Amino acid sequence: MYNKVIVPLDGSELAECVLPHVEAIAKGCGVHDVIFVSVVEPVHLYRDVESSSLSDEQRLLEVLRESMVTARSYLDQVASRTRYDGVKVQSEVLTGKVADTIADYATKNEADLIVIATHGRSGVSHWVYGSVADRILRSSCVPVLMVRAPGCIPGI
């Protein structure tokens, strides 16, 4: 049922709380591919590019490259310590707006499942901070398994 599983990771312990769930799914569902993804958001998505100078643009590109190298290193570390019998483990660093990029990537790569961690915020804190996991759930045509962070308190 689940041949290809996408696992978004952002470098946090919270995001990695999904790994035992991914392992159980990989073992129990005959998964062929697990793809760890990290999305780097270019700074220019949030600023007025027309008003920036060439040196600003060069600095933005440098920051983007550094962020991508850091994300690649992190994903390589996670992939190197992750072994599932008979499962191909890969990693991808993507650029763009996180939720849209992950949803698009999952669709284009014919993923069967996205497994992502969530803080489990609700109410005002959810409204203020938003939720990448919630945006992925709403924008993806691929099934999404949301794993609550350890220590989650119901109703908060």
PARO-719754 format. One record per residue: residue in three letters; x, y, z of N, C-alpha, C in turn. Coordinates in steps of 0.2 Angstrom, whole numbers, padded with zeros to 4 digits, always signed. Layout:
ALAXYZXYZXYZ...
This chain:
MET+0004-0006+0000+0000+0000+0000+0004+0006+0000TYR+0010+0006+0004+0014+0012+0004+0021+0010+0001ASN+0022+0012-0005+0028+0010-0008+0033+0016-0007LYS+0031+0022-0007+0036+0028-0007+0033+0032-0002VAL+0037+0034+0004+0036+0038+0009+0040+0044+0009ILE+0037+0050+0010+0041+0056+0010+0041+0058+0018VAL+0047+0060+0020+0048+0062+0027+0051+0069+0028PRO+0047+0074+0029+0050+0081+0029+0053+0082+0036LEU+0059+0084+0036+0063+0085+0042+0066+0092+0041ASP+0067+0096+0047+0069+0102+0047+0075+0103+0052GLY+0078+0098+0054+0084+0098+0058+0082+0098+0066SER+0076+0098+0068+0074+0098+0075+0073+0091+0077GLU+0073+0090+0084+0072+0084+0087+0064+0083+0086LEU+0060+0088+0086+0053+0087+0085+0052+0084+0079ALA+0055+0086+0073+0054+0083+0067+0056+0075+0067GLU+0061+0074+0070+0064+0067+0070+0059+0062+0075CYS+0055+0065+0078+0050+0060+0082+0046+0056+0078VAL+0046+0057+0071+0042+0053+0067+0046+0046+0065LEU+0053+0046+0066+0057+0041+0063+0055+0034+0066PRO+0053+0033+0072+0051+0026+0074+0044+0024+0070HIS+0040+0029+0069+0034+0028+0065+0036+0026+0058VAL+0040+0029+0055+0042+0028+0048+0045+0021+0048GLU+0049+0019+0053+0052+0012+0053+0047+0007+0054ALA+0042+0008+0058+0036+0003+0058+0032+0003+0052ILE+0031+0008+0049+0028+0008+0042+0032+0005+0037ALA+0038+0006+0037+0043+0003+0032+0043-0005+0033LYS+0043-0007+0039+0044-0014+0040+0037-0017+0039GLY+0032-0014+0041+0025-0017+0041+0021-0017+0034CYS+0023-0012+0030+0019-0011+0024+0023-0012+0018GLY+0029-0015+0018+0033-0017+0012+0035-0010+0008VAL+0037-0005+0012+0039+0001+0008+0045+0000+0004HIS+0046+0003-0002+0052+0002-0006+0056+0008-0005ASP+0054+0014-0004+0058+0020-0004+0055+0024+0002VAL+0060+0027+0005+0059+0032+0010+0063+0038+0008ILE+0060+0044+0008+0064+0050+0005+0063+0055+0011PHE+0069+0057+0014+0069+0062+0018+0070+0069+0015VAL+0066+0074+0016+0066+0080+0012+0067+0086+0017SER+0071+0091+0015+0071+0097+0019+0070+0102+0014VAL+0067+0107+0016+0065+0113+0011+0069+0119+0014VAL+0073+0122+0010+0076+0129+0011+0072+0134+0008GLU+0069+0139+0012+0065+0145+0009+0070+0150+0008PRO+0070+0152+0001+0074+0158-0001+0072+0164+0003VAL+0076+0168+0005+0075+0174+0009+0071+0179+0004HIS+0072+0179-0002+0069+0184-0007+0062+0182-0007LEU+0059+0177-0005+0052+0176-0005+0048+0180+0000TYR+0052+0183+0004+0049+0188+0010+0051+0195+0010ARG+0055+0197+0004+0057+0204+0004+0056+0206-0003ASP+0056+0213-0004+0055+0216-0010+0061+0216-0014VAL+0062+0211-0019+0068+0210-0023+0069+0216-0027GLU+0064+0220-0030+0065+0225-0034+0069+0231-0031SER+0069+0232-0024+0072+0237-0021+0079+0235-0018SER+0081+0229-0019+0088+0227-0017+0093+0228-0022SER+0099+0229-0020+0105+0230-0024+0108+0223-0026LEU+0112+0223-0031+0116+0217-0033+0120+0214-0027SER+0123+0218-0023+0126+0215-0018+0122+0211-0013ASP+0116+0214-0012+0110+0211-0008+0109+0204-0011GLU+0108+0204-0017+0106+0198-0021+0111+0193-0020GLN+0117+0195-0021+0123+0190-0020+0123+0187-0013ARG+0122+0192-0008+0122+0189-0001+0116+0184+0000LEU+0110+0186-0003+0105+0181-0003+0106+0174-0006LEU+0110+0174-0011+0112+0168-0015+0117+0164-0010GLU+0121+0168-0007+0126+0165-0003+0123+0162+0003VAL+0118+0165+0006+0114+0162+0012+0110+0156+0010LEU+0107+0156+0004+0104+0151+0001+0108+0145+0000ARG+0114+0146-0003+0119+0140-0004+0121+0137+0003GLU+0123+0142+0008+0125+0139+0014+0119+0135+0018SER+0113+0138+0017+0107+0134+0020+0106+0127+0017MET+0107+0127+0010+0107+0121+0007+0112+0116+0009VAL+0118+0118+0009+0124+0114+0012+0122+0111+0019THR+0120+0115+0023+0118+0113+0030+0113+0108+0030ALA+0107+0109+0026+0102+0104+0025+0104+0098+0022ARG+0108+0098+0017+0111+0092+0014+0115+0088+0019SER+0119+0091+0023+0123+0088+0028+0119+0085+0033TYR+0114+0088+0036+0109+0085+0041+0106+0079+0038LEU+0103+0080+0032+0099+0074+0029+0104+0068+0028ASP+0110+0069+0026+0115+0064+0025+0116+0060+0031GLN+0116+0064+0037+0118+0061+0044+0112+0057+0046VAL+0106+0059+0044+0100+0056+0046+0099+0049+0042ALA+0100+0050+0035+0100+0044+0031+0105+0039+0033SER+0111+0041+0035+0117+0036+0036+0115+0032+0043ARG+0111+0035+0047+0110+0031+0053+0103+0028+0053THR+0100+0028+0047+0093+0025+0046+0094+0019+0041ARG+0093+0013+0043+0093+0007+0039+0086+0003+0040TYR+0083+0002+0035+0077-0002+0035+0078-0008+0030ASP+0078-0014+0032+0079-0019+0027+0075-0019+0021GLY+0078-0019+0015+0075-0019+0009+0072-0013+0007VAL+0074-0007+0010+0071-0001+0009+0076+0004+0006LYS+0075+0007+0001+0080+0012-0002+0079+0019+0002VAL+0084+0021+0005+0083+0028+0009+0087+0033+0005GLN+0083+0038+0004+0086+0044+0000+0085+0050+0003SER+0088+0056+0001+0087+0062+0004+0087+0067-0002GLU+0083+0073-0001+0082+0078-0006+0082+0085-0002VAL+0086+0090-0004+0085+0096-0002+0082+0100-0007LEU+0076+0103-0005+0072+0107-0010+0072+0115-0008THR+0070+0119-0013+0069+0126-0011+0062+0128-0013GLY+0060+0133-0009+0053+0136-0010+0049+0137-0003LYS+0043+0138-0004+0039+0138+0002+0038+0131+0005VAL+0039+0130+0011+0039+0123+0014+0033+0119+0012ALA+0027+0121+0014+0021+0117+0013+0020+0115+0006ASP+0020+0120+0002+0018+0120-0005+0024+0115-0009THR+0030+0116-0007+0035+0113-0010+0035+0105-0009ILE+0034+0104-0002+0033+0097+0000+0027+0093-0004ALA+0021+0097-0004+0015+0094-0007+0016+0093-0014ASP+0020+0098-0018+0021+0097-0025+0026+0091-0026TYR+0031+0091-0022+0036+0086-0023+0033+0079-0022ALA+0029+0078-0017+0026+0071-0015+0021+0069-0021THR+0018+0074-0024+0013+0073-0030+0017+0071-0036LYS+0022+0075-0038+0027+0074-0044+0031+0067-0043ASN+0032+0065-0037+0036+0059-0036+0032+0053-0034GLU+0026+0054-0035+0021+0048-0034+0022+0045-0027ALA+0022+0049-0022+0023+0047-0015+0016+0044-0013ASP+0016+0039-0009+0010+0036-0006+0008+0039+0001LEU+0013+0042+0004+0012+0044+0011+0017+0049+0013ILE+0015+0054+0016+0019+0059+0019+0019+0058+0027VAL+0024+0058+0030+0024+0057+0038+0028+0063+0041ILE+0024+0067+0045+0027+0073+0047+0025+0074+0055ALA+0029+0077+0058+0028+0079+0065+0024+0085+0066THR+0021+0086+0071+0017+0092+0073+0017+0094+0080HIS+0018+0100+0081+0018+0103+0088+0011+0101+0092GLY+0006+0101+0088-0001+0100+0091-0004+0106+0094ARG-0002+0112+0091-0004+0118+0094-0012+0119+0091SER-0015+0122+0095-0022+0124+0093-0024+0131+0096GLY-0029+0134+0094-0031+0140+0097-0027+0146+0094VAL-0026+0151+0099-0022+0157+0097-0015+0155+0095SER-0012+0151+0098-0005+0149+0096-0004+0146+0089HIS-0009+0142+0087-0009+0139+0081-0011+0145+0076TRP-0015+0150+0077-0017+0155+0073-0011+0160+0072VAL-0007+0161+0077-0001+0166+0077+0005+0162+0073TYR+0006+0156+0075+0012+0153+0072+0011+0149+0066GLY+0005+0147+0065+0003+0143+0059+0006+0136+0060SER+0005+0132+0055+0007+0125+0056+0009+0123+0049VAL+0015+0121+0048+0018+0119+0042+0014+0112+0040ALA+0014+0108+0046+0011+0101+0045+0003+0102+0043ASP+0000+0107+0046-0007+0108+0044-0008+0110+0037ARG-0003+0115+0034-0003+0117+0028-0002+0112+0023ILE+0003+0107+0025+0004+0101+0020-0002+0097+0020LEU-0005+0096+0026-0011+0092+0026-0017+0094+0021ARG-0017+0101+0021-0023+0104+0017-0021+0105+0010SER-0014+0105+0008-0013+0106+0001-0010+0100-0003SER-0010+0095+0001-0007+0088-0002-0013+0084-0004CYS-0012+0081-0010-0017+0076-0012-0014+0069-0010VAL-0008+0069-0007-0006+0062-0004-0008+0062+0003PRO-0009+0056+0005-0011+0055+0012-0005+0057+0017VAL-0007+0060+0022-0003+0063+0027-0004+0060+0034LEU+0002+0057+0037+0001+0055+0044+0005+0060+0048MET+0001+0063+0053+0004+0068+0057+0005+0065+0064VAL+0011+0066+0066+0013+0063+0072+0014+0068+0078ARG+0010+0068+0083+0011+0073+0088+0018+0072+0092ALA+0020+0078+0093+0027+0079+0097+0026+0076+0104PRO+0032+0073+0106+0031+0070+0113+0030+0076+0118GLY+0026+0074+0123+0024+0079+0128+0019+0084+0126CYS+0015+0082+0121+0009+0085+0119+0004+0085+0124ILE+0001+0091+0125-0005+0091+0130-0011+0092+0127PRO-0016+0088+0127-0022+0088+0124-0026+0095+0125GLY-0029+0098+0120-0033+0104+0121-0029+0110+0121ILE-0022+0110+0120-0018+0116+0120-0016+0117+0114
